[in-house]
Amino acid sequence: MIKEIFGFGNRILDKFVQGRKERWRNQIYKLTKEKEKLLKGKANAKKIRRLEYINNKLDELNRLCQNK
């Protein structure tokens, strides 16, 4: 009975507390979606700066995921 209670608690905790790699993957996913959305519209200086940031961040996150 106690194992079941702690097992259930651990599953709930795992859903709320992500590991580093999982956070990085989620960030990669969100940035990729944002990048796709930005590429669909007309380009302006603000979008170009944001795309540069996204590309740099994606490179950094991909390196981190490969190293771990």
LUMSE-450069 format. One record per atom (N, C-alpha, C, O): residue number from 1; residue in one letter; atom name; x, y, z. Coordinates in pm, whole numbers, plus 32768, in hexadecimal, padded with zeros to 4 digits. Example, Ala and Ser with C-alpha at 12.3 -4.5 7.8 and 13.67 -1.06 7.14 Angstrom:
BEGIN
<r><n>1</n><res>A</res><atom>N</atom><u>8527</u><v>7DC7</v><w>830C</w></r>
<r><n>1</n><res>A</res><atom>CA</atom><u>84CE</u><v>7E3E</v><w>830C</w></r>
<r><n>1</n><res>A</res><atom>C</atom><u>8528</u><v>7EB6</v><w>830C</w></r>
<r><n>1</n><res>A</res><atom>O</atom><u>8590</u><v>7EB4</v><w>834E</w></r>
<r><n>2</n><res>S</res><atom>N</atom><u>8505</u><v>7F1F</v><w>82C4</w></r>
<r><n>2</n><res>S</res><atom>CA</atom><u>8557</u><v>7F96</v><w>82CA</w></r>
<r><n>2</n><res>S</res><atom>C</atom><u>850A</u><v>8003</v><w>8313</w></r>
<r><n>2</n><res>S</res><atom>O</atom><u>853D</u><v>8072</v><w>8324</w></r>
***
This chain:
BEGIN
<r><n>1</n><res>M</res><atom>N</atom><u>8053</u><v>7F89</v><w>8000</w></r>
<r><n>1</n><res>M</res><atom>CA</atom><u>8000</u><v>8000</v><w>8000</w></r>
<r><n>1</n><res>M</res><atom>C</atom><u>8057</u><v>807D</v><w>8000</w></r>
<r><n>1</n><res>M</res><atom>O</atom><u>803C</u><v>80DB</v><w>7FB5</w></r>
<r><n>2</n><res>I</res><atom>N</atom><u>80BE</u><v>8080</v><w>8052</w></r>
<r><n>2</n><res>I</res><atom>CA</atom><u>8114</u><v>80F6</v><w>8059</w></r>
<r><n>2</n><res>I</res><atom>C</atom><u>815E</u><v>810A</v><w>7FD6</w></r>
<r><n>2</n><res>I</res><atom>O</atom><u>816E</u><v>817B</v><w>7FA8</w></r>
<r><n>3</n><res>K</res><atom>N</atom><u>818D</u><v>809A</v><w>7F98</w></r>
<r><n>3</n><res>K</res><atom>CA</atom><u>81D2</u><v>80A4</v><w>7F18</w></r>
<r><n>3</n><res>K</res><atom>C</atom><u>8177</u><v>80E1</v><w>7EAE</w></r>
<r><n>3</n><res>K</res><atom>O</atom><u>81A3</u><v>8132</v><w>7E5D</w></r>
<r><n>4</n><res>E</res><atom>N</atom><u>80F9</u><v>80BC</v><w>7EB0</w></r>
<r><n>4</n><res>E</res><atom>CA</atom><u>8099</u><v>80F1</v><w>7E50</w></r>
<r><n>4</n><res>E</res><atom>C</atom><u>8087</u><v>8187</v><w>7E62</w></r>
<r><n>4</n><res>E</res><atom>O</atom><u>8080</u><v>81D2</v><w>7E00</w></r>
<r><n>5</n><res>I</res><atom>N</atom><u>8080</u><v>81B3</v><w>7EDC</w></r>
<r><n>5</n><res>I</res><atom>CA</atom><u>806E</u><v>8242</v><w>7EF9</w></r>
<r><n>5</n><res>I</res><atom>C</atom><u>80E8</u><v>8290</v><w>7ECA</w></r>
<r><n>5</n><res>I</res><atom>O</atom><u>80DC</u><v>82F7</v><w>7E88</w></r>
<r><n>6</n><res>F</res><atom>N</atom><u>8160</u><v>825F</v><w>7EEE</w></r>
<r><n>6</n><res>F</res><atom>CA</atom><u>81D9</u><v>82A5</v><w>7EC4</w></r>
<r><n>6</n><res>F</res><atom>C</atom><u>81ED</u><v>829E</v><w>7E2D</w></r>
<r><n>6</n><res>F</res><atom>O</atom><u>821C</u><v>82FD</v><w>7DF0</w></r>
<r><n>7</n><res>G</res><atom>N</atom><u>81C9</u><v>822D</v><w>7DF0</w></r>
<r><n>7</n><res>G</res><atom>CA</atom><u>81D3</u><v>821E</v><w>7D5F</w></r>
<r><n>7</n><res>G</res><atom>C</atom><u>817A</u><v>8283</v><w>7D18</w></r>
<r><n>7</n><res>G</res><atom>O</atom><u>81A2</u><v>82C0</v><w>7CB5</w></r>
<r><n>8</n><res>F</res><atom>N</atom><u>8101</u><v>8293</v><w>7D4B</w></r>
<r><n>8</n><res>F</res><atom>CA</atom><u>80A4</u><v>82F4</v><w>7D11</w></r>
<r><n>8</n><res>F</res><atom>C</atom><u>80D9</u><v>8383</v><w>7D22</w></r>
<r><n>8</n><res>F</res><atom>O</atom><u>80D0</u><v>83D4</v><w>7CC7</w></r>
<r><n>9</n><res>G</res><atom>N</atom><u>8110</u><v>839F</v><w>7D97</w></r>
<r><n>9</n><res>G</res><atom>CA</atom><u>8149</u><v>8424</v><w>7DB1</w></r>
<r><n>9</n><res>G</res><atom>C</atom><u>81BF</u><v>8441</v><w>7D57</w></r>
<r><n>9</n><res>G</res><atom>O</atom><u>81CE</u><v>84B2</v><w>7D28</w></r>
<r><n>10</n><res>N</res><atom>N</atom><u>8213</u><v>83DE</v><w>7D3E</w></r>
<r><n>10</n><res>N</res><atom>CA</atom><u>8286</u><v>83F1</v><w>7CE6</w></r>
<r><n>10</n><res>N</res><atom>C</atom><u>825A</u><v>840D</v><w>7C57</w></r>
<r><n>10</n><res>N</res><atom>O</atom><u>8297</u><v>845F</v><w>7C13</w></r>
<r><n>11</n><res>R</res><atom>N</atom><u>81F2</u><v>83CA</v><w>7C29</w></r>
<r><n>11</n><res>R</res><atom>CA</atom><u>81C2</u><v>83E3</v><w>7BA0</w></r>
<r><n>11</n><res>R</res><atom>C</atom><u>818E</u><v>8471</v><w>7B92</w></r>
<r><n>11</n><res>R</res><atom>O</atom><u>81A6</u><v>84B3</v><w>7B2D</w></r>
<r><n>12</n><res>I</res><atom>N</atom><u>8147</u><v>84A0</v><w>7BF7</w></r>
<r><n>12</n><res>I</res><atom>CA</atom><u>8114</u><v>852A</v><w>7BF4</w></r>
<r><n>12</n><res>I</res><atom>C</atom><u>8189</u><v>858B</v><w>7BF7</w></r>
<r><n>12</n><res>I</res><atom>O</atom><u>818C</u><v>85ED</v><w>7BAC</w></r>
<r><n>13</n><res>L</res><atom>N</atom><u>81E9</u><v>8572</v><w>7C4D</w></r>
<r><n>13</n><res>L</res><atom>CA</atom><u>825E</u><v>85C9</v><w>7C59</w></r>
<r><n>13</n><res>L</res><atom>C</atom><u>82AC</u><v>85CC</v><w>7BD7</w></r>
<r><n>13</n><res>L</res><atom>O</atom><u>82DB</u><v>8636</v><w>7BAF</w></r>
<r><n>14</n><res>D</res><atom>N</atom><u>82BB</u><v>855A</v><w>7B94</w></r>
<r><n>14</n><res>D</res><atom>CA</atom><u>8303</u><v>8554</v><w>7B15</w></r>
<r><n>14</n><res>D</res><atom>C</atom><u>82C1</u><v>85AB</v><w>7AAA</w></r>
<r><n>14</n><res>D</res><atom>O</atom><u>8305</u><v>85E5</v><w>7A56</w></r>
<r><n>15</n><res>K</res><atom>N</atom><u>823E</u><v>85B4</v><w>7AAE</w></r>
<r><n>15</n><res>K</res><atom>CA</atom><u>81F7</u><v>8605</v><w>7A4B</w></r>
<r><n>15</n><res>K</res><atom>C</atom><u>8211</u><v>869A</v><w>7A61</w></r>
<r><n>15</n><res>K</res><atom>O</atom><u>8212</u><v>86E8</v><w>7A01</w></r>
<r><n>16</n><res>F</res><atom>N</atom><u>8225</u><v>86C2</v><w>7ADE</w></r>
<r><n>16</n><res>F</res><atom>CA</atom><u>823A</u><v>874F</v><w>7AFC</w></r>
<r><n>16</n><res>F</res><atom>C</atom><u>82CD</u><v>8778</v><w>7AFC</w></r>
<r><n>16</n><res>F</res><atom>O</atom><u>82ED</u><v>87EA</v><w>7ADE</w></r>
<r><n>17</n><res>V</res><atom>N</atom><u>8324</u><v>871D</v><w>7B1D</w></r>
<r><n>17</n><res>V</res><atom>CA</atom><u>83B2</u><v>873A</v><w>7B24</w></r>
<r><n>17</n><res>V</res><atom>C</atom><u>83F8</u><v>86F4</v><w>7AAF</w></r>
<r><n>17</n><res>V</res><atom>O</atom><u>840E</u><v>867B</v><w>7AB2</w></r>
<r><n>18</n><res>Q</res><atom>N</atom><u>8419</u><v>8742</v><w>7A4A</w></r>
<r><n>18</n><res>Q</res><atom>CA</atom><u>8458</u><v>8709</v><w>79D5</w></r>
<r><n>18</n><res>Q</res><atom>C</atom><u>84EF</u><v>8708</v><w>79E7</w></r>
<r><n>18</n><res>Q</res><atom>O</atom><u>8527</u><v>875A</v><w>7A2F</w></r>
<r><n>19</n><res>G</res><atom>N</atom><u>852F</u><v>86AB</v><w>79A6</w></r>
<r><n>19</n><res>G</res><atom>CA</atom><u>85BF</u><v>86A7</v><w>79A4</w></r>
<r><n>19</n><res>G</res><atom>C</atom><u>85F5</u><v>8712</v><w>7946</w></r>
<r><n>19</n><res>G</res><atom>O</atom><u>85AB</u><v>874C</v><w>78F6</w></r>
<r><n>20</n><res>R</res><atom>N</atom><u>8677</u><v>872A</v><w>794F</w></r>
<r><n>20</n><res>R</res><atom>CA</atom><u>86B5</u><v>8790</v><w>78FA</w></r>
<r><n>20</n><res>R</res><atom>C</atom><u>86A0</u><v>8770</v><w>7867</w></r>
<r><n>20</n><res>R</res><atom>O</atom><u>8679</u><v>87C7</v><w>7819</w></r>
<r><n>21</n><res>K</res><atom>N</atom><u>86BA</u><v>86F3</v><w>7842</w></r>
<r><n>21</n><res>K</res><atom>CA</atom><u>86B1</u><v>86CE</v><w>77B5</w></r>
<r><n>21</n><res>K</res><atom>C</atom><u>8622</u><v>86DF</v><w>7781</w></r>
<r><n>21</n><res>K</res><atom>O</atom><u>860E</u><v>870B</v><w>7710</w></r>
<r><n>22</n><res>E</res><atom>N</atom><u>85C2</u><v>86BB</v><w>77D0</w></r>
<r><n>22</n><res>E</res><atom>CA</atom><u>8536</u><v>86C8</v><w>77A8</w></r>
<r><n>22</n><res>E</res><atom>C</atom><u>8510</u><v>875B</v><w>7796</w></r>
<r><n>22</n><res>E</res><atom>O</atom><u>84C9</u><v>877E</v><w>7738</w></r>
<r><n>23</n><res>R</res><atom>N</atom><u>8540</u><v>87B1</v><w>77F0</w></r>
<r><n>23</n><res>R</res><atom>CA</atom><u>8528</u><v>8842</v><w>77E2</w></r>
<r><n>23</n><res>R</res><atom>C</atom><u>8564</u><v>8877</v><w>7761</w></r>
<r><n>23</n><res>R</res><atom>O</atom><u>8527</u><v>88C7</v><w>771A</w></r>
<r><n>24</n><res>W</res><atom>N</atom><u>85DF</u><v>8848</v><w>7744</w></r>
<r><n>24</n><res>W</res><atom>CA</atom><u>8622</u><v>8874</v><w>76C9</w></r>
<r><n>24</n><res>W</res><atom>C</atom><u>85D3</u><v>8847</v><w>764E</w></r>
<r><n>24</n><res>W</res><atom>O</atom><u>85C2</u><v>8894</v><w>75F0</w></r>
<r><n>25</n><res>R</res><atom>N</atom><u>85A4</u><v>87CC</v><w>764F</w></r>
<r><n>25</n><res>R</res><atom>CA</atom><u>8555</u><v>879A</v><w>75DD</w></r>
<r><n>25</n><res>R</res><atom>C</atom><u>84D5</u><v>87EA</v><w>75CC</w></r>
<r><n>25</n><res>R</res><atom>O</atom><u>84AE</u><v>880B</v><w>755C</w></r>
<r><n>26</n><res>N</res><atom>N</atom><u>8494</u><v>8809</v><w>763C</w></r>
<r><n>26</n><res>N</res><atom>CA</atom><u>8419</u><v>885A</v><w>7634</w></r>
<r><n>26</n><res>N</res><atom>C</atom><u>8437</u><v>88E5</v><w>75FD</w></r>
<r><n>26</n><res>N</res><atom>O</atom><u>83EA</u><v>891B</v><w>75AE</w></r>
<r><n>27</n><res>Q</res><atom>N</atom><u>84A6</u><v>891E</v><w>7628</w></r>
<r><n>27</n><res>Q</res><atom>CA</atom><u>84CD</u><v>89A2</v><w>75F7</w></r>
<r><n>27</n><res>Q</res><atom>C</atom><u>84EB</u><v>899D</v><w>7561</w></r>
<r><n>27</n><res>Q</res><atom>O</atom><u>84C3</u><v>89F7</v><w>7517</w></r>
<r><n>28</n><res>I</res><atom>N</atom><u>8530</u><v>8934</v><w>7535</w></r>
<r><n>28</n><res>I</res><atom>CA</atom><u>854E</u><v>8924</v><w>74A7</w></r>
<r><n>28</n><res>I</res><atom>C</atom><u>84CC</u><v>891C</v><w>7458</w></r>
<r><n>28</n><res>I</res><atom>O</atom><u>84BE</u><v>895C</v><w>73EF</w></r>
<r><n>29</n><res>Y</res><atom>N</atom><u>846C</u><v>88CF</v><w>748A</w></r>
<r><n>29</n><res>Y</res><atom>CA</atom><u>83EC</u><v>88C0</v><w>7446</w></r>
<r><n>29</n><res>Y</res><atom>C</atom><u>83A4</u><v>8947</v><w>743A</w></r>
<r><n>29</n><res>Y</res><atom>O</atom><u>8373</u><v>896B</v><w>73CF</w></r>
<r><n>30</n><res>K</res><atom>N</atom><u>839D</u><v>8991</v><w>74A8</w></r>
<r><n>30</n><res>K</res><atom>CA</atom><u>8357</u><v>8A12</v><w>74A8</w></r>
<r><n>30</n><res>K</res><atom>C</atom><u>839B</u><v>8A77</v><w>744D</w></r>
<r><n>30</n><res>K</res><atom>O</atom><u>8358</u><v>8AC0</v><w>7404</w></r>
<r><n>31</n><res>L</res><atom>N</atom><u>8420</u><v>8A7C</v><w>7452</w></r>
<r><n>31</n><res>L</res><atom>CA</atom><u>8469</u><v>8ADB</v><w>73FD</w></r>
<r><n>31</n><res>L</res><atom>C</atom><u>845B</u><v>8AB7</v><w>7369</w></r>
<r><n>31</n><res>L</res><atom>O</atom><u>8452</u><v>8B10</v><w>7314</w></r>
<r><n>32</n><res>T</res><atom>N</atom><u>8459</u><v>8A37</v><w>734B</w></r>
<r><n>32</n><res>T</res><atom>CA</atom><u>8449</u><v>8A0B</v><w>72C0</w></r>
<r><n>32</n><res>T</res><atom>C</atom><u>83C0</u><v>8A34</v><w>728C</w></r>
<r><n>32</n><res>T</res><atom>O</atom><u>83B4</u><v>8A64</v><w>721B</w></r>
<r><n>33</n><res>K</res><atom>N</atom><u>835A</u><v>8A23</v><w>72DD</w></r>
<r><n>33</n><res>K</res><atom>CA</atom><u>82D3</u><v>8A4C</v><w>72B5</w></r>
<r><n>33</n><res>K</res><atom>C</atom><u>82CB</u><v>8AE3</v><w>72A0</w></r>
<r><n>33</n><res>K</res><atom>O</atom><u>828D</u><v>8B12</v><w>7241</w></r>
<r><n>34</n><res>E</res><atom>N</atom><u>8309</u><v>8B2F</v><w>72FA</w></r>
<r><n>34</n><res>E</res><atom>CA</atom><u>830A</u><v>8BC1</v><w>72ED</w></r>
<r><n>34</n><res>E</res><atom>C</atom><u>8354</u><v>8BEA</v><w>726F</w></r>
<r><n>34</n><res>E</res><atom>O</atom><u>832A</u><v>8C46</v><w>7228</w></r>
<r><n>35</n><res>K</res><atom>N</atom><u>83C2</u><v>8BA7</v><w>7252</w></r>
<r><n>35</n><res>K</res><atom>CA</atom><u>8412</u><v>8BC6</v><w>71DB</w></r>
<r><n>35</n><res>K</res><atom>C</atom><u>83C0</u><v>8BAF</v><w>715D</w></r>
<r><n>35</n><res>K</res><atom>O</atom><u>83C1</u><v>8C01</v><w>7102</w></r>
<r><n>36</n><res>E</res><atom>N</atom><u>8379</u><v>8B3E</v><w>7157</w></r>
<r><n>36</n><res>E</res><atom>CA</atom><u>8324</u><v>8B21</v><w>70E4</w></r>
<r><n>36</n><res>E</res><atom>C</atom><u>82BA</u><v>8B8D</v><w>70D1</w></r>
<r><n>36</n><res>E</res><atom>O</atom><u>829E</u><v>8BB7</v><w>7060</w></r>
<r><n>37</n><res>K</res><atom>N</atom><u>8280</u><v>8BB9</v><w>713E</w></r>
<r><n>37</n><res>K</res><atom>CA</atom><u>8218</u><v>8C21</v><w>7138</w></r>
<r><n>37</n><res>K</res><atom>C</atom><u>8253</u><v>8CA5</v><w>7106</w></r>
<r><n>37</n><res>K</res><atom>O</atom><u>8215</u><v>8CEA</v><w>70B5</w></r>
<r><n>38</n><res>L</res><atom>N</atom><u>82CA</u><v>8CC8</v><w>7136</w></r>
<r><n>38</n><res>L</res><atom>CA</atom><u>830A</u><v>8D45</v><w>710B</w></r>
<r><n>38</n><res>L</res><atom>C</atom><u>8331</u><v>8D41</v><w>7078</w></r>
<r><n>38</n><res>L</res><atom>O</atom><u>832B</u><v>8DA7</v><w>7033</w></r>
<r><n>39</n><res>L</res><atom>N</atom><u>8359</u><v>8CCD</v><w>7047</w></r>
<r><n>39</n><res>L</res><atom>CA</atom><u>8383</u><v>8CC2</v><w>6FBC</w></r>
<r><n>39</n><res>L</res><atom>C</atom><u>830F</u><v>8CCE</v><w>6F5A</w></r>
<r><n>39</n><res>L</res><atom>O</atom><u>8325</u><v>8CEA</v><w>6EE4</w></r>
<r><n>40</n><res>K</res><atom>N</atom><u>8295</u><v>8CB8</v><w>6F87</w></r>
<r><n>40</n><res>K</res><atom>CA</atom><u>8220</u><v>8CC1</v><w>6F31</w></r>
<r><n>40</n><res>K</res><atom>C</atom><u>81FB</u><v>8D52</v><w>6F10</w></r>
<r><n>40</n><res>K</res><atom>O</atom><u>81C5</u><v>8D6C</v><w>6EA4</w></r>
<r><n>41</n><res>G</res><atom>N</atom><u>8216</u><v>8DAE</v><w>6F6A</w></r>
<r><n>41</n><res>G</res><atom>CA</atom><u>81EE</u><v>8E3A</v><w>6F55</w></r>
<r><n>41</n><res>G</res><atom>C</atom><u>8256</u><v>8E8B</v><w>6F0A</w></r>
<r><n>41</n><res>G</res><atom>O</atom><u>82BF</u><v>8E58</v><w>6EE3</w></r>
<r><n>42</n><res>K</res><atom>N</atom><u>8238</u><v>8F08</v><w>6EF9</w></r>
<r><n>42</n><res>K</res><atom>CA</atom><u>8296</u><v>8F64</v><w>6EB9</w></r>
<r><n>42</n><res>K</res><atom>C</atom><u>8308</u><v>8F83</v><w>6F1A</w></r>
<r><n>42</n><res>K</res><atom>O</atom><u>82F5</u><v>8F8A</v><w>6F93</w></r>
<r><n>43</n><res>A</res><atom>N</atom><u>837D</u><v>8F95</v><w>6EE0</w></r>
<r><n>43</n><res>A</res><atom>CA</atom><u>83F3</u><v>8FB1</v><w>6F31</w></r>
<r><n>43</n><res>A</res><atom>C</atom><u>83FB</u><v>9045</v><w>6F56</w></r>
<r><n>43</n><res>A</res><atom>O</atom><u>83DE</u><v>909C</v><w>6F03</w></r>
<r><n>44</n><res>N</res><atom>N</atom><u>8422</u><v>9060</v><w>6FD1</w></r>
<r><n>44</n><res>N</res><atom>CA</atom><u>8443</u><v>90E7</v><w>6FFC</w></r>
<r><n>44</n><res>N</res><atom>C</atom><u>84B6</u><v>90DB</v><w>705F</w></r>
<r><n>44</n><res>N</res><atom>O</atom><u>84DF</u><v>906C</v><w>7083</w></r>
<r><n>45</n><res>A</res><atom>N</atom><u>84EA</u><v>914A</v><w>708B</w></r>
<r><n>45</n><res>A</res><atom>CA</atom><u>8561</u><v>9149</v><w>70E1</w></r>
<r><n>45</n><res>A</res><atom>C</atom><u>8549</u><v>90FD</v><w>7163</w></r>
<r><n>45</n><res>A</res><atom>O</atom><u>85A1</u><v>90B4</v><w>7192</w></r>
<r><n>46</n><res>K</res><atom>N</atom><u>84D4</u><v>910D</v><w>719E</w></r>
<r><n>46</n><res>K</res><atom>CA</atom><u>84B5</u><v>90CA</v><w>721C</w></r>
<r><n>46</n><res>K</res><atom>C</atom><u>84B2</u><v>9031</v><w>720B</w></r>
<r><n>46</n><res>K</res><atom>O</atom><u>84E7</u><v>8FE8</v><w>725E</w></r>
<r><n>47</n><res>K</res><atom>N</atom><u>8474</u><v>9003</v><w>719E</w></r>
<r><n>47</n><res>K</res><atom>CA</atom><u>846E</u><v>8F73</v><w>7185</w></r>
<r><n>47</n><res>K</res><atom>C</atom><u>84F7</u><v>8F3A</v><w>7167</w></r>
<r><n>47</n><res>K</res><atom>O</atom><u>8518</u><v>8ECB</v><w>7192</w></r>
<r><n>48</n><res>I</res><atom>N</atom><u>8548</u><v>8F86</v><w>711E</w></r>
<r><n>48</n><res>I</res><atom>CA</atom><u>85CF</u><v>8F58</v><w>70FD</w></r>
<r><n>48</n><res>I</res><atom>C</atom><u>8623</u><v>8F47</v><w>717C</w></r>
<r><n>48</n><res>I</res><atom>O</atom><u>866A</u><v>8EE4</v><w>718A</w></r>
<r><n>49</n><res>R</res><atom>N</atom><u>861B</u><v>8FA8</v><w>71D7</w></r>
<r><n>49</n><res>R</res><atom>CA</atom><u>8664</u><v>8F9D</v><w>7256</w></r>
<r><n>49</n><res>R</res><atom>C</atom><u>8634</u><v>8F25</v><w>72A6</w></r>
<r><n>49</n><res>R</res><atom>O</atom><u>8684</u><v>8EDE</v><w>72E2</w></r>
<r><n>50</n><res>R</res><atom>N</atom><u>85B2</u><v>8F0F</v><w>72A8</w></r>
<r><n>50</n><res>R</res><atom>CA</atom><u>857A</u><v>8E9E</v><w>72F3</w></r>
<r><n>50</n><res>R</res><atom>C</atom><u>85A7</u><v>8E1A</v><w>72B5</w></r>
<r><n>50</n><res>R</res><atom>O</atom><u>85C8</u><v>8DBC</v><w>72FE</w></r>
<r><n>51</n><res>L</res><atom>N</atom><u>85A8</u><v>8E11</v><w>7230</w></r>
<r><n>51</n><res>L</res><atom>CA</atom><u>85D4</u><v>8D98</v><w>71EC</w></r>
<r><n>51</n><res>L</res><atom>C</atom><u>8668</u><v>8D7C</v><w>7208</w></r>
<r><n>51</n><res>L</res><atom>O</atom><u>868F</u><v>8D08</v><w>7219</w></r>
<r><n>52</n><res>E</res><atom>N</atom><u>86B9</u><v>8DE5</v><w>720C</w></r>
<r><n>52</n><res>E</res><atom>CA</atom><u>8747</u><v>8DD3</v><w>722D</w></r>
<r><n>52</n><res>E</res><atom>C</atom><u>8756</u><v>8D9B</v><w>72BA</w></r>
<r><n>52</n><res>E</res><atom>O</atom><u>87A6</u><v>8D40</v><w>72D1</w></r>
<r><n>53</n><res>Y</res><atom>N</atom><u>870A</u><v>8DD2</v><w>7318</w></r>
<r><n>53</n><res>Y</res><atom>CA</atom><u>870E</u><v>8DA1</v><w>73A2</w></r>
<r><n>53</n><res>Y</res><atom>C</atom><u>86E2</u><v>8D0E</v><w>73A6</w></r>
<r><n>53</n><res>Y</res><atom>O</atom><u>8724</u><v>8CBC</v><w>73E6</w></r>
<r><n>54</n><res>I</res><atom>N</atom><u>8674</u><v>8CEE</v><w>7363</w></r>
<r><n>54</n><res>I</res><atom>CA</atom><u>8640</u><v>8C65</v><w>7363</w></r>
<r><n>54</n><res>I</res><atom>C</atom><u>86A7</u><v>8C04</v><w>7329</w></r>
<r><n>54</n><res>I</res><atom>O</atom><u>86BF</u><v>8B99</v><w>7362</w></r>
<r><n>55</n><res>N</res><atom>N</atom><u>86E5</u><v>8C2A</v><w>72B9</w></r>
<r><n>55</n><res>N</res><atom>CA</atom><u>8749</u><v>8BD3</v><w>727C</w></r>
<r><n>55</n><res>N</res><atom>C</atom><u>87C0</u><v>8BBB</v><w>72DA</w></r>
<r><n>55</n><res>N</res><atom>O</atom><u>87EF</u><v>8B4A</v><w>72E7</w></r>
<r><n>56</n><res>N</res><atom>N</atom><u>87EE</u><v>8C24</v><w>731A</w></r>
<r><n>56</n><res>N</res><atom>CA</atom><u>885E</u><v>8C16</v><w>7378</w></r>
<r><n>56</n><res>N</res><atom>C</atom><u>8837</u><v>8BBD</v><w>73EF</w></r>
<r><n>56</n><res>N</res><atom>O</atom><u>8885</u><v>8B67</v><w>7419</w></r>
<r><n>57</n><res>K</res><atom>N</atom><u>87C0</u><v>8BD3</v><w>7424</w></r>
<r><n>57</n><res>K</res><atom>CA</atom><u>8791</u><v>8B85</v><w>7496</w></r>
<r><n>57</n><res>K</res><atom>C</atom><u>877E</u><v>8AF2</v><w>7470</w></r>
<r><n>57</n><res>K</res><atom>O</atom><u>879F</u><v>8A99</v><w>74BE</w></r>
<r><n>58</n><res>L</res><atom>N</atom><u>8749</u><v>8AD9</v><w>73F8</w></r>
<r><n>58</n><res>L</res><atom>CA</atom><u>8738</u><v>8A4F</v><w>73CA</w></r>
<r><n>58</n><res>L</res><atom>C</atom><u>87BE</u><v>8A09</v><w>73BB</w></r>
<r><n>58</n><res>L</res><atom>O</atom><u>87CC</u><v>8994</v><w>73DF</w></r>
<r><n>59</n><res>D</res><atom>N</atom><u>8821</u><v>8A50</v><w>7386</w></r>
<r><n>59</n><res>D</res><atom>CA</atom><u>88A7</u><v>8A16</v><w>737B</w></r>
<r><n>59</n><res>D</res><atom>C</atom><u>88DE</u><v>89F1</v><w>7404</w></r>
<r><n>59</n><res>D</res><atom>O</atom><u>8915</u><v>8985</v><w>7417</w></r>
<r><n>60</n><res>E</res><atom>N</atom><u>88CD</u><v>8A4C</v><w>7463</w></r>
<r><n>60</n><res>E</res><atom>CA</atom><u>88FE</u><v>8A35</v><w>74EC</w></r>
<r><n>60</n><res>E</res><atom>C</atom><u>88B8</u><v>89BD</v><w>752C</w></r>
<r><n>60</n><res>E</res><atom>O</atom><u>88F9</u><v>8967</v><w>7568</w></r>
<r><n>61</n><res>L</res><atom>N</atom><u>8834</u><v>89B7</v><w>751F</w></r>
<r><n>61</n><res>L</res><atom>CA</atom><u>87E8</u><v>894B</v><w>755C</w></r>
<r><n>61</n><res>L</res><atom>C</atom><u>8808</u><v>88C5</v><w>751C</w></r>
<r><n>61</n><res>L</res><atom>O</atom><u>8810</u><v>885F</v><w>7561</w></r>
<r><n>62</n><res>N</res><atom>N</atom><u>881A</u><v>88C4</v><w>7499</w></r>
<r><n>62</n><res>N</res><atom>CA</atom><u>883C</u><v>8847</v><w>7454</w></r>
<r><n>62</n><res>N</res><atom>C</atom><u>88C6</u><v>8816</v><w>7481</w></r>
<r><n>62</n><res>N</res><atom>O</atom><u>88DB</u><v>879E</v><w>7493</w></r>
<r><n>63</n><res>R</res><atom>N</atom><u>8924</u><v>8872</v><w>7494</w></r>
<r><n>63</n><res>R</res><atom>CA</atom><u>89A8</u><v>884A</v><w>74C6</w></r>
<r><n>63</n><res>R</res><atom>C</atom><u>899D</u><v>8810</v><w>7553</w></r>
<r><n>63</n><res>R</res><atom>O</atom><u>89DC</u><v>87AB</v><w>7572</w></r>
<r><n>64</n><res>L</res><atom>N</atom><u>894C</u><v>884F</v><w>75A7</w></r>
<r><n>64</n><res>L</res><atom>CA</atom><u>893B</u><v>881D</v><w>762F</w></r>
<r><n>64</n><res>L</res><atom>C</atom><u>88FD</u><v>8792</v><w>7630</w></r>
<r><n>64</n><res>L</res><atom>O</atom><u>8927</u><v>873B</v><w>767D</w></r>
<r><n>65</n><res>C</res><atom>N</atom><u>889A</u><v>877C</v><w>75DB</w></r>
<r><n>65</n><res>C</res><atom>CA</atom><u>8859</u><v>86F9</v><w>75D6</w></r>
<r><n>65</n><res>C</res><atom>C</atom><u>88BA</u><v>868D</v><w>75A3</w></r>
<r><n>65</n><res>C</res><atom>O</atom><u>88B5</u><v>861B</v><w>75D1</w></r>
<r><n>66</n><res>Q</res><atom>N</atom><u>890F</u><v>86B1</v><w>7546</w></r>
<r><n>66</n><res>Q</res><atom>CA</atom><u>896F</u><v>8650</v><w>7511</w></r>
<r><n>66</n><res>Q</res><atom>C</atom><u>89DB</u><v>862E</v><w>7577</w></r>
<r><n>66</n><res>Q</res><atom>O</atom><u>8A0C</u><v>85BD</v><w>757B</w></r>
<r><n>67</n><res>N</res><atom>N</atom><u>8A01</u><v>8690</v><w>75C9</w></r>
<r><n>67</n><res>N</res><atom>CA</atom><u>8A6D</u><v>867B</v><w>762A</w></r>
<r><n>67</n><res>N</res><atom>C</atom><u>8A3F</u><v>862C</v><w>76A4</w></r>
<r><n>67</n><res>N</res><atom>O</atom><u>8A92</u><v>85EE</v><w>76E6</w></r>
<r><n>68</n><res>K</res><atom>N</atom><u>89C1</u><v>862C</v><w>76C4</w></r>
<r><n>68</n><res>K</res><atom>CA</atom><u>898F</u><v>85E9</v><w>773C</w></r>
<r><n>68</n><res>K</res><atom>C</atom><u>8958</u><v>8561</v><w>771D</w></r>
<r><n>68</n><res>K</res><atom>O</atom><u>892A</u><v>851B</v><w>7777</w></r>
***
